[in-house]
């Protein structure tokens, strides 16, 4: 069929034409926005899930909802070994601009600038200095102590107060939240705790891998009560079918029942895979309705593309020792018939398969954790962050 009219969108953070299966999360967030607007207390929100389930897409959709509600919003992506100060300052600068620069906004912008400038030593070389793009002088004595926890509490309190004075809320969206530095996680929890006690209209909406709740809990024991945790999982059969059929229908095309059944078996309902297979199926199908035979032709091409762009790019980041560890994980998961290769496997079983001690494998395991290729949701167990990664490793690596 006409590739120009192909409606499917497999891409990192790229919104699919039909955001299926996420209505409950979107509706719940609308309630949060309305409650905050009426001065009601609300917790910040954390979305968790594997790679490819659409966390970033959903985070962007929630931000769009906040923008429609006339909130001030900002977004950042956490990165390993990067301080929170600079990206958060840029996000808050955006949020203040979206509030319309109400009265006293210059004072708050000065506080944001002071907070940001603490990211670099005072005597840093010019090339290491960073200009946050704020055209007001940095304030003195507010959010500039150098202690991230003190400074962040003061900063978010000031920004939230500005929102309250303007009669609007403020929402900060943080992607890859598990990659925040430990001291930044602790500071963020402390700031959210202070805001919840004061009733100020600022919430944090974070997204991250399945072990993010454990990261937050390890930082502050009360984090379990600070956030509303929502697990973002693969789509059920009805939602996966809708993600395929609704965009096709808009283009005057259809899938037959056999094609939909085959696609669900291949994708297991993971949104990224649904888009990837749907795109190739559209391109190879000669006409509508798209049939199971068309899917049979499309599947090898879709799998080849995933092997390079989705799986292979991650595998290439691993060292030889780390790849050995990953392959052993895949074999252990396969022996245990772990569904979709996402169930956790014991680290002891991986070590036994490799005829090594768990301690000797710690460097490889820790490096893979840091690279985001695996995660540990409970002590002594690990799992892939990418669905079907074990199947890829057994078949290709």
ABEGO torsion letter per residue (X at the ends): XBAAABABBBBBGBBBABBBGAAAAAAAAAAAAAAAAAGBBBBBBBBBEBBGAGAAAAAAAAAAAAAAAGBBBBBBBBBBGBBAAAAAAAAAAAAAAAAGGBBGAAAAAAAAAAAAAAABBAABBAAABBBAGBABBBBBGBGAAGBAAAAAAAAAAAAAAAAAAAGBBBBBBBBGAAABBAAAAAAAAAAAAAAAAAGBBBBBBBBBBAAAAAAAAAABAAAAAABBBBBBBBBBAAAAAAAAAAAAAAAGBBBBAAAAAAAAAAAGGBAAAAAAAAAAAAAABABOBBBAAAAAAAAAAAAAAAAAAAAAAAAAABBAAAAAAAAAAAAAAAAAGBBGGABBBBAAAAAAAAGBBAAAAAAAAAAAAAAGABBBABBGBBBBABBGAAAAAAAAX
